[in-house]
Amino acid sequence: MYITRDIFQLKFAHYRDVKPLLDEASQKGMFNEHNCRVLTDFTGDAYRLILEQSFKSLAEYETMMSGDIGKDEWQQWYMKFKEHVVSSHREILKQII
């Protein structure tokens, strides 16, 4: 099992603008696959947003990256979302137990 975390540093105080976008994506089923969880900071760096997903294999992850996020609906949503992002990074973790 592999866990991916896309960690976004939002612009200061932009969470209020991003929350409706997250709700929209959730209603459209964009976060339903791959056990997606959407997390925000409780401690540490402020205004972080984390999209965490799980995959059975790296091949499954690669299929998602080359397919789902290439769809027009996702791209249109992401164009609105990224206006609120300062930076991001990705972690890919392997679950061992």
N, C-alpha and C positions, 0 to 999 in steps of 0.2 A: 504494500500500500504506500502511495506517495501523497504527501500533503503539499499543496502549493499555497503560498501566501503572497498576494499582491498588496504591497503596503504603500499607501498614498499619503503624502504629506499635503494636507489641504491648506489653502490660503487662510490666513488668520480670520476667524469668525465666519467662515464659509460653510460650516456644517449645516446651518439653517437653510442654505440654498441647495445643498447636496441632498438633504433628506428627501424632499419631494422627488428628486431624480431616482433615488434608490427605491422609493415606493413604486414609481412608474415601472422600473425595470423588474421589480418583484412581481407586480401585477401582470406583466407581459410574459412571465415565466423565464426570464433571463437568468435567474439565480437558482432555479429549481434543480438543475442537473448537478451531478457530482457532489452531492451533499454540501452545497455552498452555504457558508456562514458569512454574514457581514458583521464586522466587529468595529468598535471605536475605542479610543483610549480611555482608560480609567485613571491610570498613572503614567508617568513617563512623558515623552514628547506629546504636546497638545495638538489637537486637530489632525490626528491620524485616522485613517480609514483602512481597514484590512478586509480583503476578500479572500476567504480561505476555502479551498476545495480539496476533495480527495479523489484519487484515481487509483485504479487497480494496477496500472502500469504506466511507464513513461510514454509508451505508444498511444495509450488512451488520451493522455494529456496532449500529445502532439496532434492527435486527430481533432481534439477540441480546439486547439490553437489555430489549426489550418482550416477549420470549418465554421464553427459557431461564431467566432468573433469577426469573421469576414462577411457575415450577412449584413445587408443594408440596415435592418432594424437596429442591430447592435452598433454599427458604425455611426448612425445618426444619434443614438443615445450617447455614445462615447464622446462625440464632438461637443455635446453640451456639458458632459461631466468634466472633461479635461480642462475646461476653462477655470475650474476651481482648484486645480492641483498645482502645487509648487514643484514637487518631485515625487518619484516613486522608485521602488525596487522590488524585486521578486526573490522569494526564497522557495526552494524545492527541497523538501525533507522526506527522508525515507523512514517509515514507521517500522520499527524492528520488534516491538512486543505489542 
